[in-house]
Amino acid sequence: MDAKSWLRKALGRGVKSPQRKSLPDGVWLKCDGCAAIIYRNELMRNLWVCPRCGQHMKVGAAEYVALLTDDGFEEEIAAGLISADPLKFKDSKSYKDRVKAATAKTGLEDAVVAGSASIDGVSVALAVMDFNFIGGSMGSVVGEKVARTMRAGLERGLPVVIVSRSGGARMQEGILSLMQMAKTAAMAARLREARIPFLSVLTHPTTAGVMASYASLGDVIISEPGALLGFAGPRVIRDTIKQELPEGFQSAEFFLEHGMIDLIVPRTKMRETVGRVLRHLAAPAPVAGE
Ligand SMILES: [Zn+2]
């Protein structure tokens, strides 16, 4: 399947809005932020940002690719990778069945899609995560696809853009999922050595093993407003350091104030901002005196 028909198919399956279950096939949807009832088409036109309160609703990977790129994927990267089940893991359900169910629900092979694309006229290697696939967790497939996206950037001299949305490492793959942190971080270091720009886009939520590896290693790190960002949950941190945590801690705004990220950009401005930042990074260094 070529990349365009893949995108059409994935979009056709519908990127599930958070309210889809409670309001099946609804023409009207309720905003999580302000509880306003909004016409579905109006929300879609506004890229799933509430026009009343600015709440950024979760969207799937296919939809994010559509809103961020000029014309979807030109060519997929590392398509066809599917999780093995090396630990034969089983909790309330076997890991194999969990992956199958996630594929049926999302139409995706795993929690990330990747391809070459153009963003505001700039050619990039792009990977976008999907939270609907087992909480956007990073197992071997996600790690490998992110690493191969970076490698494509390295080999083709394209800037790399990774849009994260993840609950962290995929515990059903145990240590193998943690090893993806090292693999992707090593690839980010190779990009840096080759002076290939790497832009990390954080969306709600980006946490744990993903935040602690490639998501926080971008040359420029941009977040959507209101995103939950962090490593461990607040209760774990409080119990470990035995201190009360500051107000608003683990929000994109708190991260910006403390220098952990570079920009907060609303989704409706994301494409042009990513394009502008990439053009800046690609520009030759100014000559002194100019
Ligand atoms: Zn709202």
Boltz pocket constraint, residues with backbone or C-beta under 6 A from the ligand:
constraints:
  - pocket:
      binder: B
      contacts: [[A, 31], [A, 32], [A, 33], [A, 34], [A, 35], [A, 36], [A, 50], [A, 51], [A, 52], [A, 53], [A, 54], [A, 55]]
      max_distance: 6.0
